[in-house]
Amino acid sequence: MKKTVILNIVLIALASFCFANEAKQQKPMTVRSGDSFTITLRANMSTGYQWKMATLDETMLQLVNSEYIPYKTRRLGADGKQMWTFKALKAGETSINFEYVRPHEKDKPPERQQIIPILIK
């Protein structure tokens, strides 16, 4: 009986790790054709990491501006935010794929990825 309980606990713990790594389906951001919108991602450039755009369908979206804004604090190594402003060019569905990388580490996979689905009406 005791072995069965322990085995069940171990199996539940292992299953939770599998589901924790599943990608969460994100609801699309809805914008109108011709409108501009901004995407903001938290970043900490003092670690060497920054967000980069991995994919962008330039027939659907135009990058208008991109900037990093550190949070106002006296703490060394504090994070900030990276902001991208886009203009929606035509109706349809697309997505923007961001990767959190150290640009000088070319052979390493991204630390994180963020895929933003976009619905343009």
Backbone as CSV, one residue per row, in Angstrom:
resi,resn,N_x,N_y,N_z,CA_x,CA_y,CA_z,C_x,C_y,C_z
1,MET,0.833,-1.200,0.000,0.000,0.000,0.000,0.868,1.250,0.000
2,LYS,1.889,1.251,0.847,2.777,2.400,0.960,3.521,2.633,-0.355
3,LYS,3.958,1.536,-1.014,4.670,1.650,-2.285,3.757,2.222,-3.371
4,THR,2.496,1.821,-3.356,1.535,2.306,-4.337,1.319,3.808,-4.184
5,VAL,1.202,4.282,-2.958,0.999,5.708,-2.702,2.218,6.492,-3.182
6,ILE,3.405,6.009,-2.870,4.632,6.693,-3.287,4.745,6.705,-4.804
7,LEU,4.434,5.578,-5.437,4.485,5.501,-6.892,3.508,6.489,-7.521
8,ASN,2.306,6.584,-6.985,1.313,7.533,-7.507,1.794,8.972,-7.368
9,ILE,2.402,9.306,-6.250,2.916,10.663,-6.039,4.006,10.976,-7.056
10,VAL,4.897,10.033,-7.286,5.976,10.230,-8.258,5.396,10.416,-9.663
11,LEU,4.422,9.603,-10.042,3.813,9.724,-11.366,3.095,11.060,-11.540
12,ILE,2.404,11.516,-10.522,1.723,12.817,-10.595,2.746,13.937,-10.737
13,ALA,3.833,13.859,-9.987,4.880,14.887,-10.084,5.496,14.914,-11.476
14,LEU,5.769,13.746,-12.046,6.336,13.689,-13.395,5.363,14.240,-14.434
15,ALA,4.100,13.921,-14.296,3.090,14.421,-15.238,2.975,15.938,-15.157
16,SER,3.091,16.497,-13.967,2.984,17.948,-13.835,4.130,18.654,-14.539
17,PHE,5.326,18.056,-14.544,6.446,18.654,-15.263,6.190,18.646,-16.769
18,CYS,5.599,17.589,-17.268,5.310,17.507,-18.701,4.328,18.596,-19.107
19,PHE,3.255,18.788,-18.345,2.250,19.782,-18.692,2.744,21.200,-18.439
20,ALA,3.660,21.403,-17.515,4.178,22.737,-17.227,4.965,23.284,-18.408
21,ASN,5.544,22.423,-19.225,6.337,22.874,-20.357,5.527,23.037,-21.633
22,GLU,4.247,22.698,-21.603,3.415,22.858,-22.790,3.236,24.337,-23.098
23,ALA,3.270,24.684,-24.376,3.066,26.071,-24.781,1.614,26.473,-24.519
24,LYS,1.441,27.630,-23.937,0.098,28.133,-23.678,-0.403,28.829,-24.931
25,GLN,-1.618,28.520,-25.318,-2.214,29.145,-26.488,-2.618,30.561,-26.113
26,GLN,-2.024,31.541,-26.789,-2.304,32.931,-26.489,-3.411,33.450,-27.388
27,LYS,-4.298,34.225,-26.810,-5.396,34.832,-27.555,-4.824,35.908,-28.485
28,PRO,-5.293,35.982,-29.743,-4.729,36.961,-30.676,-5.014,38.403,-30.253
29,MET,-4.039,39.266,-30.533,-4.209,40.702,-30.349,-4.969,41.190,-31.579
30,THR,-6.085,41.895,-31.377,-6.904,42.361,-32.491,-6.653,43.842,-32.738
31,VAL,-6.338,44.184,-33.993,-6.100,45.573,-34.385,-6.795,45.838,-35.715
32,ARG,-6.958,47.105,-36.038,-7.572,47.476,-37.311,-6.489,47.787,-38.340
33,SER,-6.764,47.467,-39.563,-5.846,47.779,-40.652,-5.619,49.294,-40.684
34,GLY,-4.357,49.702,-40.760,-4.006,51.120,-40.757,-3.640,51.656,-39.382
35,ASP,-4.027,50.940,-38.328,-3.724,51.385,-36.960,-2.326,50.951,-36.533
36,SER,-1.774,51.688,-35.577,-0.498,51.325,-34.955,-0.767,50.729,-33.585
37,PHE,0.129,49.851,-33.137,0.011,49.237,-31.822,1.409,48.946,-31.296
38,THR,1.512,48.782,-29.984,2.809,48.566,-29.348,2.808,47.258,-28.580
39,ILE,3.899,46.528,-28.679,4.125,45.314,-27.896,5.274,45.606,-26.944
40,THR,5.076,45.296,-25.669,6.085,45.558,-24.641,6.461,44.245,-23.968
41,LEU,7.767,43.963,-23.891,8.267,42.763,-23.228,9.308,43.175,-22.186
42,ARG,9.229,42.561,-21.025,10.176,42.833,-19.953,11.539,42.262,-20.320
43,ALA,12.604,43.035,-20.066,13.953,42.607,-20.435,14.959,43.154,-19.420
44,ASN,16.141,42.553,-19.419,17.221,43.030,-18.557,18.511,43.000,-19.365
45,MET,18.830,44.103,-19.996,20.001,44.157,-20.866,21.307,44.092,-20.084
46,SER,21.266,44.327,-18.774,22.508,44.242,-17.989,23.007,42.796,-17.900
47,THR,22.160,41.829,-18.237,22.555,40.418,-18.248,23.118,39.997,-19.604
48,GLY,23.056,40.900,-20.571,23.497,40.566,-21.920,22.366,40.078,-22.802
49,TYR,21.202,39.795,-22.202,20.058,39.315,-22.976,19.241,40.483,-23.490
50,GLN,18.650,40.265,-24.659,17.683,41.209,-25.201,16.718,40.446,-26.099
51,TRP,15.546,41.023,-26.292,14.571,40.430,-27.192,14.918,40.825,-28.614
52,LYS,14.817,39.873,-29.526,14.958,40.176,-30.943,13.754,39.592,-31.663
53,MET,13.396,40.234,-32.758,12.304,39.735,-33.567,12.837,38.623,-34.458
54,ALA,12.308,37.431,-34.301,12.763,36.297,-35.096,11.999,36.216,-36.416
55,THR,10.695,36.515,-36.375,9.887,36.497,-37.601,8.891,37.646,-37.585
56,LEU,8.683,38.215,-38.760,7.697,39.277,-38.963,7.267,39.229,-40.421
57,ASP,5.977,39.114,-40.667,5.445,39.141,-42.032,5.298,40.604,-42.446
58,GLU,6.241,41.075,-43.244,6.270,42.488,-43.631,5.195,42.860,-44.646
59,THR,4.454,41.867,-45.154,3.310,42.189,-46.007,2.094,42.550,-45.150
60,MET,2.125,42.129,-43.879,1.002,42.366,-42.966,1.292,43.478,-41.953
61,LEU,2.560,43.568,-41.508,2.939,44.505,-40.451,4.202,45.261,-40.833
62,GLN,4.245,46.507,-40.419,5.429,47.323,-40.639,5.975,47.743,-39.278
63,LEU,7.273,47.522,-39.043,7.915,47.977,-37.812,8.105,49.485,-37.911
64,VAL,7.537,50.220,-36.948,7.620,51.677,-36.943,8.753,52.150,-36.030
65,ASN,8.882,51.511,-34.848,9.887,51.934,-33.880,10.184,50.786,-32.924
66,SER,11.401,50.799,-32.383,11.783,49.830,-31.364,12.740,50.519,-30.408
67,GLU,12.535,50.304,-29.093,13.406,50.937,-28.100,13.419,50.150,-26.793
68,TYR,14.502,50.339,-26.047,14.633,49.760,-24.710,14.517,50.901,-23.710
69,ILE,13.686,50.713,-22.691,13.501,51.731,-21.657,13.801,51.098,-20.310
70,PRO,14.907,51.505,-19.636,15.193,50.964,-18.309,14.201,51.529,-17.285
71,TYR,13.841,50.713,-16.292,12.984,51.204,-15.226,13.772,52.192,-14.391
72,LYS,13.091,53.211,-13.898,13.756,54.224,-13.081,13.938,53.684,-11.670
73,THR,15.180,53.297,-11.372,15.516,52.776,-10.060,17.010,52.980,-9.843
74,ARG,17.422,52.934,-8.612,18.843,53.069,-8.301,19.511,51.709,-8.154
75,ARG,18.732,50.645,-8.276,19.261,49.287,-8.157,20.144,48.937,-9.342
76,LEU,21.339,48.465,-9.078,22.202,47.991,-10.152,21.618,46.711,-10.746
77,GLY,21.688,46.587,-12.063,21.201,45.377,-12.718,19.695,45.291,-12.834
78,ALA,18.997,46.399,-12.576,17.533,46.382,-12.668,17.108,46.198,-14.121
79,ASP,15.937,45.623,-14.297,15.458,45.374,-15.650,14.702,46.578,-16.200
80,GLY,14.199,46.401,-17.385,13.440,47.439,-18.068,12.462,46.793,-19.019
81,LYS,12.162,47.487,-20.091,11.221,46.935,-21.060,11.675,47.285,-22.471
82,GLN,11.436,46.354,-23.373,11.660,46.582,-24.788,10.300,46.781,-25.429
83,MET,10.209,47.819,-26.225,8.929,48.171,-26.847,9.086,48.227,-28.365
84,TRP,8.123,47.632,-29.060,8.071,47.672,-30.515,6.725,48.247,-30.921
85,THR,6.766,49.198,-31.849,5.539,49.758,-32.396,5.427,49.314,-33.853
86,PHE,4.257,48.798,-34.183,3.987,48.285,-35.527,2.781,49.002,-36.118
87,LYS,2.704,48.985,-37.443,1.523,49.456,-38.153,0.933,48.272,-38.898
88,ALA,-0.386,48.059,-38.716,-1.091,46.983,-39.414,-1.373,47.435,-40.841
89,LEU,-0.937,46.644,-41.820,-1.032,47.060,-43.216,-2.282,46.567,-43.939
90,LYS,-2.710,45.339,-43.637,-3.890,44.800,-44.323,-4.543,43.739,-43.445
91,ALA,-5.807,43.469,-43.733,-6.573,42.508,-42.942,-6.025,41.092,-43.120
92,GLY,-6.099,40.322,-42.035,-5.660,38.935,-42.060,-5.113,38.511,-40.709
93,GLU,-4.515,37.334,-40.682,-3.927,36.798,-39.451,-2.436,36.590,-39.644
94,THR,-1.660,36.936,-38.617,-0.216,36.739,-38.644,0.271,36.582,-37.211
95,SER,1.546,36.474,-37.034,2.115,36.442,-35.694,3.525,37.021,-35.737
96,ILE,3.980,37.465,-34.582,5.340,37.968,-34.444,6.025,37.049,-33.439
97,ASN,7.199,36.557,-33.805,7.953,35.658,-32.933,9.163,36.422,-32.385
98,PHE,9.224,36.541,-31.051,10.352,37.185,-30.380,11.185,36.121,-29.679
99,GLU,12.496,36.332,-29.649,13.406,35.434,-28.931,14.277,36.254,-27.989
100,TYR,14.434,35.761,-26.759,15.258,36.404,-25.737,16.640,35.776,-25.804
101,VAL,17.613,36.520,-26.349,18.927,35.968,-26.656,20.038,36.919,-26.213
102,ARG,21.233,36.358,-26.145,22.446,37.159,-26.068,22.987,37.196,-27.489
103,PRO,22.986,38.360,-28.130,23.347,38.429,-29.553,24.717,37.854,-29.882
104,HIS,25.659,37.897,-28.959,27.006,37.397,-29.230,27.107,35.871,-29.123
105,GLU,26.089,35.213,-28.575,26.085,33.745,-28.459,25.274,33.158,-29.614
106,LYS,25.914,33.037,-30.756,25.229,32.628,-31.986,24.754,31.169,-31.982
107,ASP,25.477,30.270,-31.300,25.164,28.845,-31.356,24.223,28.370,-30.256
108,LYS,23.782,29.262,-29.379,22.906,28.863,-28.280,21.447,29.111,-28.640
109,PRO,20.572,28.214,-28.212,19.139,28.450,-28.449,18.656,29.616,-27.581
110,PRO,17.536,30.238,-27.938,17.027,31.364,-27.139,16.683,30.925,-25.714
111,GLU,16.896,31.829,-24.787,16.537,31.588,-23.388,15.016,31.458,-23.243
112,ARG,14.298,32.311,-23.979,12.833,32.289,-23.981,12.336,32.669,-25.366
113,GLN,11.087,32.313,-25.647,10.423,32.725,-26.867,9.043,33.273,-26.524
114,GLN,8.597,34.233,-27.302,7.265,34.787,-27.128,6.656,34.955,-28.507
115,ILE,5.567,34.252,-28.754,4.873,34.362,-30.035,3.574,35.134,-29.793
116,ILE,3.420,36.239,-30.520,2.251,37.093,-30.372,1.391,36.943,-31.628
117,PRO,0.230,36.280,-31.514,-0.674,36.188,-32.664,-1.394,37.525,-32.856
118,ILE,-1.548,37.931,-34.112,-2.176,39.211,-34.439,-3.328,38.962,-35.420
119,LEU,-4.509,39.525,-35.109,-5.655,39.479,-35.997,-5.914,40.903,-36.466
120,ILE,-5.785,41.131,-37.767,-5.993,42.466,-38.328,-7.343,42.484,-39.043
121,LYS,-8.188,43.409,-38.623,-9.544,43.520,-39.224,-9.620,44.700,-40.163
